[in-house]
């Protein structure tokens, strides 16, 4: 049924004291409008004969008689609504799991916020920027980082296993050979020690062994330098004033014959074979002594020249003989003595402090010197047994 709201209002005015300031009239008018708006939803049987206009003076009774369960406060929610409520609701997003269209906006949280607050695109961009933190352009995406790690999902394990296969800087034990395609330099701040338990330090060229430094199994503390190429010489070179020289050549094709480039200086030499000498320079000890016993150290002296005229007969002792000579060996020394107008001579002879009687050339010992000249004495001492010697002697005058 249709309700004439104008008639409804006139009737209400006749029922309500015109002087009242109550808002009930307005409420009733609002109710009438609401009833008219929903009249199509109310059947004609909704009102009974017992319902009369006086019932509308009580809003709760009126709403109940009209079949409404809503309160006045709830009906006020429709005040100002000009279109279908459902249409308006459909234009709104649901509270639970809403789907937005257009460009929704929200407050941007501070960088580092970790709550359930909505993250805007500005917040996300700020977090990404902080994460990238000025990384180079080729390493500022996850794909680029993954590529840099070889796209290895087990990169940590791979690196750990790789490091485990490396030699620690502090040192360790290596296996297998070390190969290098070009020059190889070892530069250390201290010493370099080579410890080969096998006893050999080998040198190769193109895989061919040409030399080694090794120790003899019979004499493990001895060091040997060995050439491994047949007839390959061992050559010692150096720099003399900027020029390369060959100091020593050991000729392996000649059983190791040694050729020195220049002078050989030694405090002693043992030669177990023939000695082939082209030139000999022999050291002469010069002394100005004229009297007293003479000691000739056979380990250091071969020739003594007393270049001042002698003033007395003298005894000579040959020292360091027994300790340096083996049985069957000999040593030859010479003593030169200047003589003035009165000549003197050697009249006493000792070996290592013990008196000996030389066997003289010509059959007899000298009994005087040769005046105004130089007397030259030669002694050859032969060791025939321990501390036992045969001494051959001679005296020659040079005027």
Helices and strands as residue ranges (DSSP letters): H 5-15, H 24-37, G 39-41, G 44-46, G 53-57, H 59-65, H 72-75, G 76-78, H 85-90, H 121-132, G 137-139, H 142-148, H 155-164, E 200-205, E 208-216, E 219-227, E 234-240, E 243-251, G 252-254, E 257-260, E 285-287, E 294-297, E 303-306, E 314-319, E 330-338, E 346-351, E 354-355, E 359-360, E 374-385, E 388-398
